[in-house]
Every structure is written in structure tokens, then in C-alpha cells.
Amino acid sequence: MHRIIFLYYLILILALITNFFTIKIRNLPVGRAWEALREDETACRAIGINPTNTKLTAFAIGAMFGGFAGSFLLQGKVL
């Protein structure tokens, strides 16, 4: 029972950290580039944003969060 409570609080803390990270990154230039790319890729190219690098950074950060989630899912099944 204590393991389940520990994992609950651990996942809650990690979810809060993820939320804090995503809120902060949206205010950075890369976050604004992601939003601009989402709206209009042609306009992004016109203002000098490289869409390939912007998409790769979004994919890499998404893969990082997916890896974290997958590792905790595996850890929960092992315990």
C-alpha cells in the first residue's frame, strides 16, 4: 500500500514539474516559434524561422516526455 501512495505522489510531482516546464517554454522564443509554425508554415519561413529545426525541437521534447512517461509506466508494472 505504501508503494502505491509513494508512486501516486511521485507521479503527481512529475506532472506538476511537466506543467511548469511547458508553461515556461511557451514564453521562450522556441515556444513562440512553435506557435507561429502551427499557424502558418509559409509565414514562418518568410520571417526567418527554420521550420525543420523547429519541428525537430518539438519532436525531441515530445519524445523526452514520452520516454519519461514510459519509464514510469514500466516502473509501476514492475513494482
Phi, psi and omega in degrees: 000321181293327178296320180294317178295318178299314179296324178300310181293324178297314180293323177298315179296317179294325176294321177293321177295319178297317178298316178299317180298315182291325177294318181291320184288336178293335179273349178281164179302326180292325177294320177291327176293322177297317180293320178294320179294324178296323182284311184202111182291323180295319178294325177297317177297324182293327182266003172100012177271128178280110184293330180294312179294323180294318178293323179294322178293320178296318179295318182295317180290322176296321177293325178297312179294324176295322177294318177298314180296318179294324179292323178284331174294317177296318180296322179293326180284329180289320181286000000 
